[in-house]
Structures are given as C-alpha cells and as structure tokens.
Amino acid sequence: MKVAIIGLGLIGSSIARAVMRAETSAHILAVDASDDVLKQALEHDLCHATSNDIHDITEDFDFIILATPLSAIVKILPEAIDLSGPKTIVLDVGSVKSVVYNRLLEVRPEFNRFIPAHPMAGSHLAGPLHGRSDMFDSRKIILTPPETVDEDACRKTVEFFEMLGADVVSMAPDAHDEIMAYVSHLPHLLAFSYMKAGTEFKTDEGVDYIDFCAGGFYDFTRIAQSDPAMWVDIFEYNKGKILKSLKDVLRVVNDFVETIENSDSERVMQTINLAKNERQKLR
C-alpha cells in the first residue's frame, strides 16, 4: 500500500502512525510546506519519504489524503486529482464537507474516486509530535461520498479506515455540516469567546479573575488552545450553520437565565438534572 499524506499536522501524522501500525509494509510519503515538520516526521519514523512538492506524488499511490486546513484543501484538490492514477483514491479529512463537495463539482465533476471524510477524533494540541497511532480506535469516521462515487473506491476507503481502528458511517455533506456545527464547531466558538472574555474579567482593584480559575474554567476552555489556522477556515466555511446553532443555544441560555431571574428553583433543578443525566450517558 502506498499512501501520500499532504499536511502532517495532528490528524495527518496520526493517520501516518495508524497506517504504519496496521500495515507494516505500507509506504508513506509525507508532503508538507514546512521543512521542520518534515524533519520531525522522519525523525519519528512517521513516513518513508518527504517532499515540499505535491507533484512528487505519482500515479501508483493507492491513497492521496488531504490533511491540511480547509482553505488549502479547496486550493489543492484539483491538483491532487490530476496527480492520481486510475486506481488512486483521493480523500480529504477536513471538518466541513459541503465546501469540498462543491469544489469537486466546480473543478472535476467527472472524477468519481474522491471521497470526503471526517475523523471524529482529535485534540487541542497541534503538530506531528502530538499525533497518535490509536487516535481513531473505536472513533467514528464520517464519509460523505458523492452520489456518483465509484463503489470500489468507497469500499476500499471504508476498509482503509476500519484498518485504522475506526467505525465508519456515511451521510450527506449538508447533514454532516449541520451536526458538526452543534457538536463541534459551536463548542469551540464558545470556548474561544469565553477565554477571551476571561482575560478581561477584573475586580475594581484590577485583580484578574483568571488568577483564581480552577477545574471548571480549565475544562470549559481546554479546546480554546486549538489550532487557529484550522478554526478560522471552519468558521468561514460553515458559518451559516454555526450561527444557526448559536441562536438555538442562546434561546436555551436565555430561557435558563429567565428561570434564574424568577427564582424558579424547581425549574433550575430540572434543567441541571436534565443536563447532568444526558452528559452521563456520553462515554
């Protein structure tokens, strides 16, 4: 198996590690604009060859995986397709799928071996040193294949991600983006906003509230450490659905605020118990 991974960040490097764990005979080419990243990839045995140039990918690769920020995926998708051979499968692993699907229709609508994918795994940490070979174990990977996708390419993609330890599901790009807005993108928006606000909270004497933060603050804001370049793109490419999700959550927040203002302790208790019980169902 020959795999070219473009972008050796957290997810790209985790794919490299997981492939080498599952398929010791695999050959991995790491492509990245950063010489430092490629040096780290070689030093930590994440690949067998490196390049700064996407054109070093040849037609005999089984998979070309785009693991860059979304703006770069949109830009390099046509080149990646043009470099692919007759049996090569092109994947992306970005967090918004409609924009990538629409880009395919715009530039190479006849190509039927491109399959958008989104691993439901990650970390607030970034870069190749933080990747893990078990990143995808028992985690969902969502595929949003076009209607005209080659069935053999789709089957091989499912097998590929199952080889990495993942549970593979499929859905439409628009449905994926709406779900992600609620369960991933909005939580990050709130964490970024709350962390920014936290730096502005002071007493009248100028004492920083943040100097006294503990578990709750740390838990709530952990994901505010996430990669800015990645999240700028996500907010841009899925802003409609993210803003819709924000309005829905603000409606619930405002209702809770009104309940507290009215000293309705019974309803406050009901809200907290509901949240607690639902959270405990999550693994």
C-alpha positions as a Python dict, from the first residue, in 0.01 Angstrom:
ca = {
    (1, 'M'): (0, 0, 0),
    (2, 'K'): (128, 346, -95),
    (3, 'V'): (-18, 646, 86),
    (4, 'A'): (60, 1012, 27),
    (5, 'I'): (-41, 1243, 312),
    (6, 'I'): (-49, 1614, 239),
    (7, 'G'): (-28, 1801, 569),
    (8, 'L'): (148, 1639, 866),
    (9, 'G'): (-42, 1808, 1146),
    (10, 'L'): (-224, 1629, 1424),
    (11, 'I'): (-461, 1430, 1202),
    (12, 'G'): (-220, 1373, 913),
    (13, 'S'): (53, 1245, 1144),
    (14, 'S'): (-198, 1027, 1332),
    (15, 'I'): (-307, 870, 1002),
    (16, 'A'): (59, 803, 923),
    (17, 'R'): (115, 640, 1262),
    (18, 'A'): (-205, 434, 1237),
    (19, 'V'): (-122, 312, 886),
    (20, 'M'): (227, 204, 992),
    (21, 'R'): (81, 27, 1296),
    (22, 'A'): (-173, -163, 1087),
    (23, 'E'): (24, -223, 766),
    (24, 'T'): (396, -257, 829),
    (25, 'S'): (472, -293, 458),
    (26, 'A'): (298, 36, 370),
    (27, 'H'): (498, 313, 206),
    (28, 'I'): (411, 663, 325),
    (29, 'L'): (508, 987, 153),
    (30, 'A'): (470, 1297, 371),
    (31, 'V'): (412, 1624, 187),
    (32, 'D'): (423, 1948, 382),
    (33, 'A'): (530, 2308, 322),
    (34, 'S'): (733, 2311, 644),
    (35, 'D'): (1085, 2170, 642),
    (36, 'D'): (1071, 2147, 1022),
    (37, 'V'): (757, 1933, 1008),
    (38, 'L'): (912, 1700, 750),
    (39, 'K'): (1229, 1671, 959),
    (40, 'Q'): (1019, 1573, 1260),
    (41, 'A'): (826, 1323, 1050),
    (42, 'L'): (1148, 1145, 950),
    (43, 'E'): (1300, 1164, 1299),
    (44, 'H'): (990, 1000, 1449),
    (45, 'D'): (951, 738, 1173),
    (46, 'L'): (616, 872, 1054),
    (47, 'C'): (698, 819, 687),
    (48, 'H'): (946, 672, 442),
    (49, 'A'): (991, 979, 221),
    (50, 'T'): (917, 1352, 239),
    (51, 'S'): (861, 1636, -1),
    (52, 'N'): (763, 2001, -13),
    (53, 'D'): (615, 1949, -358),
    (54, 'I'): (279, 1787, -421),
    (55, 'H'): (397, 1697, -770),
    (56, 'D'): (624, 1430, -625),
    (57, 'I'): (310, 1220, -583),
    (58, 'T'): (297, 962, -860),
    (59, 'E'): (11, 769, -1018),
    (60, 'D'): (94, 445, -835),
    (61, 'F'): (-26, 570, -494),
    (62, 'D'): (-330, 393, -354),
    (63, 'F'): (-443, 692, -147),
    (64, 'I'): (-381, 1067, -158),
    (65, 'I'): (-501, 1217, 169),
    (66, 'L'): (-552, 1592, 205),
    (67, 'A'): (-499, 1674, 573),
    (68, 'T'): (-434, 2047, 553),
    (69, 'P'): (-658, 2333, 673),
    (70, 'L'): (-975, 2367, 464),
    (71, 'S'): (-860, 2666, 261),
    (72, 'A'): (-562, 2464, 140),
    (73, 'I'): (-779, 2159, 66),
    (74, 'V'): (-1004, 2371, -154),
    (75, 'K'): (-699, 2507, -334),
    (76, 'I'): (-506, 2185, -395),
    (77, 'L'): (-795, 1946, -461),
    (78, 'P'): (-782, 1975, -842),
    (79, 'E'): (-405, 1922, -843),
    (80, 'A'): (-436, 1616, -622),
    (81, 'I'): (-698, 1470, -855),
    (82, 'D'): (-481, 1540, -1159),
    (83, 'L'): (-188, 1358, -996),
    (84, 'S'): (-393, 1050, -918),
    (85, 'G'): (-368, 729, -1116),
    (86, 'P'): (-661, 524, -1249),
    (87, 'K'): (-693, 337, -919),
    (88, 'T'): (-591, 613, -678),
    (89, 'I'): (-845, 723, -418),
    (90, 'V'): (-833, 1088, -311),
    (91, 'L'): (-957, 1171, 40),
    (92, 'D'): (-981, 1482, 249),
    (93, 'V'): (-1016, 1483, 627),
    (94, 'G'): (-1141, 1839, 684),
    (95, 'S'): (-1414, 1937, 930),
    (96, 'V'): (-1657, 2089, 676),
    (97, 'K'): (-1776, 1879, 385),
    (98, 'S'): (-2016, 2085, 171),
    (99, 'V'): (-1744, 2326, 61),
    (100, 'V'): (-1521, 2038, -51),
    (101, 'Y'): (-1805, 1862, -230),
    (102, 'N'): (-1899, 2183, -410),
    (103, 'R'): (-1535, 2237, -504),
    (104, 'L'): (-1528, 1892, -664),
    (105, 'L'): (-1837, 1973, -869),
    (106, 'E'): (-1678, 2300, -975),
    (107, 'V'): (-1337, 2173, -1087),
    (108, 'R'): (-1354, 1797, -1158),
    (109, 'P'): (-1720, 1683, -1162),
    (110, 'E'): (-1635, 1372, -1366),
    (111, 'F'): (-1387, 1238, -1107),
    (112, 'N'): (-1553, 957, -911),
    (113, 'R'): (-1274, 843, -679),
    (114, 'F'): (-1280, 1138, -439),
    (115, 'I'): (-1434, 1067, -100),
    (116, 'P'): (-1463, 1339, 166),
    (117, 'A'): (-1402, 1202, 515),
    (118, 'H'): (-1403, 1346, 866),
    (119, 'P'): (-1244, 1161, 1159),
    (120, 'M'): (-1435, 1232, 1479),
    (121, 'A'): (-1113, 1240, 1675),
    (122, 'G'): (-853, 1497, 1763),
    (123, 'S'): (-704, 1713, 2033),
    (124, 'H'): (-647, 2076, 2120),
    (125, 'L'): (-278, 2002, 2055),
    (126, 'A'): (-139, 2054, 1706),
    (127, 'G'): (153, 1931, 1501),
    (128, 'P'): (313, 1595, 1413),
    (129, 'L'): (460, 1536, 1758),
    (130, 'H'): (111, 1511, 1909),
    (131, 'G'): (-30, 1253, 1667),
    (132, 'R'): (-118, 908, 1799),
    (133, 'S'): (-141, 569, 1634),
    (134, 'D'): (-457, 495, 1837),
    (135, 'M'): (-625, 826, 1753),
    (136, 'F'): (-902, 657, 1554),
    (137, 'D'): (-957, 345, 1762),
    (138, 'S'): (-1333, 299, 1813),
    (139, 'R'): (-1395, 654, 1691),
    (140, 'K'): (-1637, 742, 1414),
    (141, 'I'): (-1513, 849, 1075),
    (142, 'I'): (-1784, 1011, 867),
    (143, 'L'): (-1777, 970, 489),
    (144, 'T'): (-1979, 1200, 263),
    (145, 'P'): (-1932, 1034, -77),
    (146, 'P'): (-2082, 1198, -387),
    (147, 'E'): (-2375, 1018, -545),
    (148, 'T'): (-2162, 926, -847),
    (149, 'V'): (-1876, 780, -641),
    (150, 'D'): (-1705, 465, -764),
    (151, 'E'): (-1834, 181, -546),
    (152, 'D'): (-1498, 7, -537),
    (153, 'A'): (-1328, 328, -418),
    (154, 'C'): (-1591, 369, -147),
    (155, 'R'): (-1548, 8, -31),
    (156, 'K'): (-1169, 42, -17),
    (157, 'T'): (-1199, 368, 177),
    (158, 'V'): (-1421, 201, 437),
    (159, 'E'): (-1170, -85, 463),
    (160, 'F'): (-884, 163, 495),
    (161, 'F'): (-1036, 350, 787),
    (162, 'E'): (-1151, 28, 954),
    (163, 'M'): (-790, -86, 930),
    (164, 'L'): (-700, 225, 1133),
    (165, 'G'): (-946, 112, 1403),
    (166, 'A'): (-1237, 341, 1318),
    (167, 'D'): (-1612, 288, 1293),
    (168, 'V'): (-1718, 420, 952),
    (169, 'V'): (-2054, 587, 885),
    (170, 'S'): (-2185, 778, 583),
    (171, 'M'): (-2414, 1075, 540),
    (172, 'A'): (-2481, 1370, 310),
    (173, 'P'): (-2238, 1665, 326),
    (174, 'D'): (-2505, 1911, 437),
    (175, 'A'): (-2621, 1684, 719),
    (176, 'H'): (-2262, 1639, 833),
    (177, 'D'): (-2202, 2014, 845),
    (178, 'E'): (-2518, 2080, 1045),
    (179, 'I'): (-2432, 1812, 1302),
    (180, 'M'): (-2073, 1938, 1333),
    (181, 'A'): (-2196, 2293, 1386),
    (182, 'Y'): (-2378, 2181, 1700),
    (183, 'V'): (-2141, 1921, 1847),
    (184, 'S'): (-1800, 2056, 1748),
    (185, 'H'): (-1789, 2400, 1589),
    (186, 'L'): (-2016, 2582, 1834),
    (187, 'P'): (-1838, 2444, 2144),
    (188, 'H'): (-1513, 2581, 2005),
    (189, 'L'): (-1672, 2919, 1931),
    (190, 'L'): (-1796, 2935, 2291),
    (191, 'A'): (-1459, 2828, 2433),
    (192, 'F'): (-1270, 3089, 2229),
    (193, 'S'): (-1520, 3358, 2329),
    (194, 'Y'): (-1522, 3268, 2698),
    (195, 'M'): (-1143, 3253, 2714),
    (196, 'K'): (-1119, 3596, 2551),
    (197, 'A'): (-1376, 3734, 2795),
    (198, 'G'): (-1191, 3568, 3082),
    (199, 'T'): (-883, 3776, 3012),
    (200, 'E'): (-1094, 4090, 3059),
    (201, 'F'): (-1255, 3998, 3393),
    (202, 'K'): (-1106, 4206, 3678),
    (203, 'T'): (-1215, 4340, 4014),
    (204, 'D'): (-1244, 4715, 4065),
    (205, 'E'): (-896, 4698, 4217),
    (206, 'G'): (-756, 4540, 3899),
    (207, 'V'): (-719, 4183, 4025),
    (208, 'D'): (-754, 3929, 3741),
    (209, 'Y'): (-1034, 3678, 3794),
    (210, 'I'): (-838, 3431, 3585),
    (211, 'D'): (-571, 3408, 3855),
    (212, 'F'): (-823, 3211, 4061),
    (213, 'C'): (-958, 2973, 3798),
    (214, 'A'): (-981, 2601, 3874),
    (215, 'G'): (-1128, 2282, 3727),
    (216, 'G'): (-1446, 2423, 3578),
    (217, 'F'): (-1267, 2700, 3392),
    (218, 'Y'): (-992, 2465, 3272),
    (219, 'D'): (-1243, 2205, 3149),
    (220, 'F'): (-1457, 2462, 2969),
    (221, 'T'): (-1168, 2635, 2794),
    (222, 'R'): (-937, 2342, 2711),
    (223, 'I'): (-1032, 2347, 2344),
    (224, 'A'): (-957, 2720, 2323),
    (225, 'Q'): (-597, 2602, 2274),
    (226, 'S'): (-687, 2457, 1933),
    (227, 'D'): (-509, 2546, 1609),
    (228, 'P'): (-615, 2898, 1498),
    (229, 'A'): (-549, 2840, 1125),
    (230, 'M'): (-779, 2540, 1119),
    (231, 'W'): (-1058, 2715, 1306),
    (232, 'V'): (-1053, 3035, 1101),
    (233, 'D'): (-1134, 2818, 798),
    (234, 'I'): (-1405, 2620, 977),
    (235, 'F'): (-1583, 2934, 1093),
    (236, 'E'): (-1570, 3075, 741),
    (237, 'Y'): (-1683, 2767, 554),
    (238, 'N'): (-1959, 2660, 793),
    (239, 'K'): (-2064, 2997, 931),
    (240, 'G'): (-2430, 2971, 830),
    (241, 'K'): (-2488, 2652, 1025),
    (242, 'I'): (-2267, 2762, 1315),
    (243, 'L'): (-2461, 3086, 1357),
    (244, 'K'): (-2788, 2894, 1341),
    (245, 'S'): (-2667, 2659, 1615),
    (246, 'L'): (-2559, 2957, 1824),
    (247, 'K'): (-2905, 3111, 1801),
    (248, 'D'): (-3062, 2782, 1910),
    (249, 'V'): (-2833, 2750, 2210),
    (250, 'L'): (-2879, 3116, 2305),
    (251, 'R'): (-3253, 3051, 2315),
    (252, 'V'): (-3191, 2779, 2576),
    (253, 'V'): (-2945, 3001, 2767),
    (254, 'N'): (-3190, 3291, 2774),
    (255, 'D'): (-3464, 3062, 2900),
    (256, 'F'): (-3233, 2940, 3178),
    (257, 'V'): (-3139, 3298, 3266),
    (258, 'E'): (-3506, 3391, 3292),
    (259, 'T'): (-3565, 3091, 3516),
    (260, 'I'): (-3285, 3203, 3749),
    (261, 'E'): (-3408, 3563, 3747),
    (262, 'N'): (-3752, 3440, 3853),
    (263, 'S'): (-3600, 3237, 4139),
    (264, 'D'): (-3776, 2932, 3999),
    (265, 'S'): (-3563, 2680, 4187),
    (266, 'E'): (-3771, 2384, 4071),
    (267, 'R'): (-3712, 2460, 3702),
    (268, 'V'): (-3346, 2537, 3768),
    (269, 'M'): (-3314, 2194, 3930),
    (270, 'Q'): (-3495, 2030, 3638),
    (271, 'T'): (-3259, 2194, 3388),
    (272, 'I'): (-2945, 2094, 3576),
    (273, 'N'): (-3067, 1738, 3632),
    (274, 'L'): (-3155, 1702, 3264),
    (275, 'A'): (-2809, 1826, 3163),
    (276, 'K'): (-2636, 1604, 3418),
    (277, 'N'): (-2826, 1289, 3316),
    (278, 'E'): (-2767, 1346, 2944),
    (279, 'R'): (-2396, 1415, 2999),
    (280, 'Q'): (-2356, 1095, 3198),
    (281, 'K'): (-2485, 896, 2901),
    (282, 'L'): (-2183, 1001, 2699),
    (283, 'R'): (-1881, 777, 2708),
}
